[in-house]
Amino acid sequence: MPVSTDLTGRTAVVTGGATLIGRGVVAALAEAGATVVVADIDEAGGKAVADDLSAALPAGSGAVSFTATDVTDDAALAALVDGTVAAHGGIDIVVNLAATYLDEGFATPAPTG
């Protein structure tokens, strides 16, 4: 059975969409016809992705918008879902590229014991 790449009428949310990988995922989904919501804590970067791709996508592509979202904040995630459902009637695809760290990376002291 062939895989369809026609995502017309589908709504996707991409957390971490302002990253380099996120931008590529957003572009691929929109080019396939999906309406894509870029969700990121980086407001300037997220708006730039949405604006740049909206201007550059070929005719027939899906729309791209931005919603400021901190994935560590449950209320922000609920607002993302509620706003997306209200604006687009639902969410069909979720791509999670956002990450949060509970430590200080390499600066975290090694456990002893």
Buried (B, 14 or more C-beta within 10 A) or exposed (E): EEEEEEBEEBBBBBBBBBBEEBBEBBBBBBBBBBBBBBBBBBEEBBBBBBEBBBEEBEEEBBBBBBBBBBBEEEEBBEBBBEBBEEEBEEBBBBBEBBEEEEEEEEEEEEEEE
